[in-house]
Structures are given as structure tokens and as C-alpha cells.
Amino acid sequence: MGDERGRLLAQRRRPSRLSEQPERDLAELADEARALCAEAGLELSALRGVGVSAPGPLDPESGVLLHPPNLPGWREVPIRRLLGDRLGLPVQVENDANAAALAEWRFGAGRGFQHVAYLTMSTGVGAGLVLGGKLYAGNLGMAGEVGHAPVEWDGEPCACGRRGCLEAYVGGAAWTRRLARATPAGSRVAALAGAPERARPEHVVEAAREGDAFALSELARYNDYLARGLTALVLVLAPEVVILGTIPSAAGEALCLGPVRAQVLARVWPRLARELRIVPSGLGPQLPYLAGLCVAMESERSLP
């Protein structure tokens, strides 16, 4: 909960714990909103609106979540109507990558730029685009699905049902599945995880900082595929700044951002390369909260 200056008045983080029953899960979220109001000393009616940042694909016009591959049981869910009925407030729903792009553009690493691409890179991969100082959603609100652009023909299977998508190589869920079958028992990654099958990307990052050979090879693979996706994005959209969230931000400059930047700059046209910045998220753990806030603010901005 916050104001138009990006000041957070109350916040709460909780595990997803989705029941695969969307109405029940949204009822719990409505209860959380009431609890946040009480924590901030505000009446629910004092709020001007509610912004929801959700994984796509979704229809922002109707506020319906369509069929996100990483949310089992959530198909054709009318989030705007269900939450609006429970809270009695206007509700705006936006793709999580778009919401994060708005937050970074207003308050974070994209501040002061007109052409910004933000990549969310946690469970899945998606891009939010602010072009010409405005959120760009494209036809059917489906612009920015860079995670499902192919980087290998007939490559690794993706949660979307296709093969060779960028998300199948650099998405957190896909990488975790790969690590469960590929992590050597004697590696530092396995030791940090407790067992090879429990290895996760954060274990790879930590082990790579210690010089573990397997971890370094995994990060090199990750960086290579990420650079392929970013090169296409930059050549198509010519952003001033590309902001990378989650895994690249956590891995940092030496292990990820530097190598990825070098590969991309070597493969795009020199004029684009001179003007391009590839940077980590500037908002850190506040990003999810500010993303929802910016969705609500964007809804107000679009009113006549």
C-alpha cells in the first residue's frame, strides 16, 4: 500500500500457497488488503484503487487472467470482478512484467528514460516495455512475451507447451528442473543444496562465487542463452536501458551482468551498442509492492 510518490505505507510478503481454487485464493488476498489498511490506520474506503500484478497471459481490458503456465488451476479467472466485488474498489490488473517495468521506470533503474525494457526472471521470463514514456502492451495486451521467443529450434520443453523457448533455459523453474538431474554429487552446488536433486539457482550463484567448476559452467550456459534473447529484443525495440530482475540481479556484475552485456554489445549494431545500458533492478525487494502500486496509478493516469 502506498502513495503516488512511491512511499510505501504498509507492506506484507507471504508465500504463494495457491490452492488451485482462484476464488478462495482471491478472498484471502482481499482479507490481506483489509489487514494492511488496518496496519496503516486507514479505512478501506480511503483507497483510490487497487493494482494487481499477475503473471500473464491476461487481458488487462477485462481484468481476466487467461491461462498462465506457472499457475495451475488458474484459467479464465476474472480477477478484476472478483476482487472488486469483495473490496468495493476499482481494480486494475496488469501483467507482472509490465507492472515491474512501470515501477522501474517511475522509481527505479529506468527513471529518466523514455524507452525501457524490464525482464522479470524468476519462475518464468517476461518483458515489460515502456516505449516513448508509455506502457506498450501490443495487440491483445500480449507484447513482451520474450520468454517464449525460441532460442533453440526444437530445444528444451517449456511450460507453455512449446520447445526451445528462452524461458526453458533461463527461467527459474526450468533451471531448477535441469539442476535436479544435472548437478554432480561432488559439486559445491550439491553440498550447498544438501543433495543434487534439491539444487536451485541460488545455490549455483553461491557456488560460482566460490569458484565451483560446475556452477561456473551452468552460469556460462545461462548467460549465453540470456544474451541470445536480449540481442533480438534490442535489435527489434532499440531500448535505452534493459533492466534485469531476480536471478541476474542476484548473480551480479562479474558472474552475469558483465558477461551478458559484453555478448549483447558485440552482436548489436554499434550505434545501438553505444547508447545501450544493461543494468540490474534498482528497486530490490520493494519492486513487487511498487509494481502493484504503479498499476493502480497507471489506471488513474489513463482516465479522461
C-alpha positions as CSV (number, residue, x, y, z in Angstrom):
1,M,0.0,0.0,0.0
2,G,1.4,3.4,-1.0
3,D,1.0,6.8,-2.5
4,E,1.8,8.4,-5.8
5,R,5.3,9.4,-4.7
6,G,6.2,5.7,-4.2
7,R,6.1,5.9,-0.5
8,L,5.0,2.5,1.0
9,L,2.6,2.9,3.9
10,A,2.2,-0.8,4.7
11,Q,3.5,-4.0,3.1
12,R,3.3,-7.7,3.6
13,R,5.1,-10.6,2.0
14,R,3.7,-14.2,2.0
15,P,4.4,-17.5,0.2
16,S,2.1,-18.1,-2.7
17,R,0.4,-21.2,-1.2
18,L,-2.1,-21.2,-4.0
19,S,-4.9,-23.7,-3.5
20,E,-5.8,-24.1,-7.3
21,Q,-9.2,-22.6,-6.3
22,P,-8.8,-19.0,-7.5
23,E,-11.9,-17.6,-5.8
24,R,-10.7,-18.9,-2.4
25,D,-7.2,-17.5,-3.0
26,L,-8.5,-14.1,-4.1
27,A,-10.7,-14.0,-1.0
28,E,-7.6,-14.4,1.1
29,L,-5.9,-11.6,-0.8
30,A,-8.9,-9.3,-0.1
31,D,-8.6,-10.1,3.6
32,E,-4.8,-9.2,3.4
33,A,-5.8,-5.9,1.9
34,R,-8.1,-5.1,4.8
35,A,-5.4,-6.1,7.2
36,L,-2.9,-3.8,5.5
37,C,-5.4,-0.9,5.8
38,A,-5.8,-1.5,9.5
39,E,-2.0,-1.6,9.8
40,A,-1.7,1.7,8.1
41,G,-4.5,3.2,10.1
42,L,-6.7,3.7,7.1
43,E,-10.3,2.9,6.2
44,L,-10.6,0.7,3.1
45,S,-12.8,3.3,1.6
46,A,-9.9,5.8,1.7
47,L,-8.1,3.9,-1.1
48,R,-8.5,5.3,-4.6
49,G,-7.9,1.9,-6.2
50,V,-6.2,-1.5,-6.2
51,G,-3.5,-2.6,-8.6
52,V,-2.8,-6.3,-9.3
53,S,0.4,-7.5,-10.8
54,A,-0.2,-11.1,-12.1
55,P,1.7,-13.5,-14.4
56,G,0.4,-13.5,-18.0
57,P,-1.1,-14.0,-20.3
58,L,-4.0,-11.9,-19.2
59,D,-6.5,-9.4,-20.7
60,P,-5.9,-6.0,-19.0
61,E,-9.1,-4.6,-20.5
62,S,-11.3,-7.1,-18.9
63,G,-9.1,-7.9,-15.9
64,V,-9.3,-11.6,-16.7
65,L,-6.3,-13.9,-16.1
66,L,-6.2,-16.3,-19.1
67,H,-4.0,-19.4,-18.7
68,P,-0.7,-18.7,-17.0
69,P,1.6,-21.7,-17.4
70,N,3.0,-21.3,-13.9
71,L,-0.3,-21.0,-12.1
72,P,-2.1,-24.5,-12.1
73,G,-5.9,-24.2,-11.9
74,W,-6.0,-20.5,-12.8
75,R,-7.7,-20.3,-16.2
76,E,-10.1,-17.6,-17.3
77,V,-10.1,-16.0,-13.8
78,P,-12.0,-12.7,-13.6
79,I,-9.6,-11.1,-11.1
80,R,-11.0,-7.6,-11.5
81,R,-14.6,-8.6,-10.9
82,L,-13.9,-11.0,-8.0
83,L,-11.6,-8.6,-6.1
84,G,-13.7,-5.6,-6.9
85,D,-16.8,-7.3,-5.5
86,R,-15.0,-8.2,-2.3
87,L,-13.3,-4.8,-1.8
88,G,-15.8,-2.4,-3.3
89,L,-13.0,-0.6,-5.0
90,P,-11.8,-0.2,-8.7
91,V,-9.3,-2.9,-9.5
92,Q,-6.8,-2.7,-12.3
93,V,-5.0,-5.9,-13.4
94,E,-1.7,-6.0,-15.3
95,N,0.9,-8.5,-16.4
96,D,3.6,-8.7,-13.8
97,A,6.4,-7.8,-16.2
98,N,4.5,-4.7,-17.3
99,A,3.8,-3.8,-13.7
100,A,7.5,-4.1,-12.8
101,A,8.5,-2.1,-15.9
102,L,6.3,0.7,-14.8
103,A,7.8,0.6,-11.3
104,E,11.4,0.7,-12.5
105,W,10.5,3.5,-15.0
106,R,8.9,5.6,-12.4
107,F,11.0,4.9,-9.3
108,G,14.0,2.7,-10.2
109,A,16.7,2.0,-12.8
110,G,14.6,3.2,-15.7
111,R,13.9,6.7,-14.2
112,G,14.6,9.5,-16.7
113,F,14.5,7.2,-19.7
114,Q,11.8,7.1,-22.4
115,H,12.5,3.6,-23.8
116,V,12.8,0.9,-21.1
117,A,12.6,-2.9,-21.2
118,Y,12.4,-4.7,-17.9
119,L,12.8,-8.5,-17.8
120,T,11.3,-10.4,-14.9
121,M,13.4,-13.6,-14.5
122,S,12.1,-15.6,-11.5
123,T,9.9,-18.6,-12.0
124,G,9.3,-17.6,-15.7
125,V,10.6,-14.9,-18.0
126,G,8.7,-12.0,-19.4
127,A,9.4,-8.4,-20.6
128,G,7.6,-5.2,-19.7
129,L,8.0,-2.4,-22.1
130,V,7.8,1.4,-21.6
131,L,8.3,3.0,-25.1
132,G,8.0,6.7,-25.7
133,G,7.2,7.2,-22.0
134,K,4.1,4.9,-22.2
135,L,3.5,1.3,-21.3
136,Y,3.4,-0.7,-24.5
137,A,1.1,-3.8,-24.3
138,G,0.7,-4.6,-28.1
139,N,-2.1,-6.4,-29.7
140,L,-4.3,-8.3,-27.2
141,G,-2.1,-7.0,-24.5
142,M,0.5,-9.7,-25.3
143,A,3.6,-7.7,-26.1
144,G,6.7,-8.6,-24.2
145,E,6.5,-12.4,-24.1
146,V,10.2,-12.6,-24.8
147,G,10.4,-15.7,-22.5
148,H,8.6,-17.7,-25.2
149,A,10.7,-16.5,-28.1
150,P,12.7,-19.5,-29.4
151,V,16.4,-19.6,-28.8
152,E,16.8,-23.2,-29.9
153,W,14.6,-24.8,-32.6
154,D,13.0,-28.0,-31.1
155,G,15.1,-27.4,-27.9
156,E,14.1,-28.0,-24.2
157,P,10.4,-28.3,-23.4
158,C,8.8,-25.2,-22.0
159,A,5.9,-24.8,-19.6
160,C,3.9,-23.1,-22.3
161,G,3.8,-26.4,-24.3
162,R,6.4,-25.4,-26.9
163,R,10.1,-26.2,-27.2
164,G,13.2,-24.1,-27.2
165,C,11.8,-21.0,-25.5
166,L,14.1,-18.6,-23.7
167,E,12.2,-19.4,-20.5
168,A,13.1,-23.1,-20.9
169,Y,16.8,-22.1,-20.5
170,V,16.8,-19.1,-18.1
171,G,13.5,-19.3,-16.2
172,G,14.0,-20.2,-12.6
173,A,11.5,-23.2,-12.6
174,A,13.1,-24.7,-15.8
175,W,16.6,-24.2,-14.4
176,T,15.7,-25.8,-11.2
177,R,14.4,-28.9,-13.0
178,R,17.6,-29.0,-15.0
179,L,19.7,-28.8,-11.9
180,A,17.8,-31.7,-10.2
181,R,19.0,-34.0,-13.0
182,A,22.4,-32.4,-13.9
183,T,24.1,-31.4,-10.6
184,P,27.1,-33.7,-9.8
185,A,27.0,-35.3,-6.4
186,G,30.5,-34.0,-5.6
187,S,29.9,-30.4,-6.6
188,R,29.8,-27.5,-4.3
189,V,26.2,-26.8,-5.6
190,A,25.1,-30.2,-4.3
191,A,26.8,-29.6,-0.9
192,L,25.0,-26.2,-0.5
193,A,21.7,-27.8,-1.5
194,G,22.1,-30.8,0.7
195,A,21.5,-33.2,-2.2
196,P,21.9,-32.8,-6.0
197,E,18.1,-33.1,-6.6
198,R,17.5,-30.2,-4.3
199,A,19.8,-27.8,-6.1
200,R,18.4,-24.4,-7.0
201,P,19.7,-21.3,-9.0
202,E,20.7,-19.6,-5.7
203,H,23.0,-22.5,-4.9
204,V,24.6,-22.1,-8.3
205,V,25.2,-18.4,-7.8
206,E,26.7,-19.0,-4.3
207,A,28.9,-21.9,-5.5
208,A,30.1,-19.9,-8.6
209,R,31.3,-17.1,-6.2
210,E,33.4,-19.8,-4.6
211,G,34.8,-20.9,-7.9
212,D,33.0,-24.2,-8.3
213,A,33.5,-25.5,-11.8
214,F,30.1,-26.9,-12.4
215,A,28.4,-23.7,-11.1
216,L,30.6,-21.6,-13.4
217,S,29.7,-23.8,-16.4
218,E,26.0,-23.5,-15.6
219,L,26.2,-19.7,-15.3
220,A,28.1,-19.5,-18.6
221,R,25.3,-21.5,-20.2
222,Y,22.6,-19.3,-18.6
223,N,24.4,-16.1,-19.8
224,D,24.8,-17.4,-23.3
225,Y,21.0,-18.0,-23.7
226,L,20.1,-14.8,-22.0
227,A,22.3,-12.9,-24.3
228,R,20.6,-14.5,-27.3
229,G,17.2,-13.4,-26.1
230,L,18.4,-9.9,-25.3
231,T,20.2,-9.4,-28.6
232,A,16.9,-10.0,-30.5
233,L,15.0,-7.7,-28.1
234,V,17.5,-4.9,-28.5
235,L,17.6,-5.1,-32.3
236,V,13.8,-5.1,-32.5
237,L,12.9,-2.4,-29.9
238,A,16.1,-0.3,-29.5
239,P,15.6,0.5,-25.8
240,E,17.8,2.9,-24.0
241,V,18.0,0.6,-21.0
242,V,17.4,-3.1,-20.4
243,I,16.7,-3.8,-16.7
244,L,17.2,-7.4,-15.5
245,G,15.5,-8.7,-12.4
246,T,15.8,-11.5,-9.9
247,I,18.5,-14.1,-11.0
248,P,20.8,-11.7,-12.9
249,S,20.4,-9.1,-10.2
250,A,21.3,-11.6,-7.5
251,A,24.3,-13.0,-9.5
252,G,25.7,-9.5,-10.0
253,E,28.1,-7.8,-12.3
254,A,31.0,-10.3,-12.5
255,L,29.0,-13.5,-12.8
256,C,26.2,-12.5,-15.0
257,L,25.6,-8.8,-16.0
258,G,29.1,-8.2,-17.3
259,P,29.3,-11.3,-19.5
260,V,25.8,-10.9,-20.8
261,R,26.3,-7.2,-21.6
262,A,29.6,-8.0,-23.4
263,Q,27.9,-10.6,-25.6
264,V,24.9,-8.4,-26.5
265,L,27.0,-5.3,-27.2
266,A,29.3,-7.4,-29.5
267,R,26.2,-8.6,-31.6
268,V,24.1,-5.5,-32.0
269,W,24.8,-2.6,-34.3
270,P,27.5,-0.2,-33.0
271,R,25.2,2.8,-32.8
272,L,22.8,0.8,-30.6
273,A,25.6,-0.5,-28.5
274,R,26.9,3.0,-27.8
275,E,23.6,4.1,-26.3
276,L,22.5,0.9,-24.6
277,R,22.6,0.2,-20.9
278,I,22.0,-3.3,-19.4
279,V,21.6,-2.9,-15.6
280,P,20.1,-4.7,-12.6
281,S,16.8,-3.8,-11.0
282,G,17.1,-0.6,-9.0
283,L,14.2,-1.4,-6.6
284,G,15.3,-4.6,-4.9
285,P,12.8,-6.2,-2.5
286,Q,10.4,-3.2,-2.9
287,L,9.8,-4.0,-6.5
288,P,6.7,-6.2,-6.1
289,Y,5.0,-3.7,-3.9
290,L,5.7,-0.7,-6.1
291,A,4.7,-2.8,-9.2
292,G,1.2,-3.2,-7.8
293,L,1.1,0.5,-6.8
294,C,2.1,1.6,-10.3
295,V,-0.6,-0.5,-11.9
296,A,-3.2,1.4,-9.8
297,M,-1.5,4.7,-10.7
298,E,-1.4,3.9,-14.4
299,S,-5.2,3.2,-14.3
300,E,-5.8,6.7,-12.9
301,R,-3.5,8.2,-15.5
302,S,-5.4,6.7,-18.3
303,L,-8.7,8.2,-17.2
304,P,-10.1,11.0,-19.4
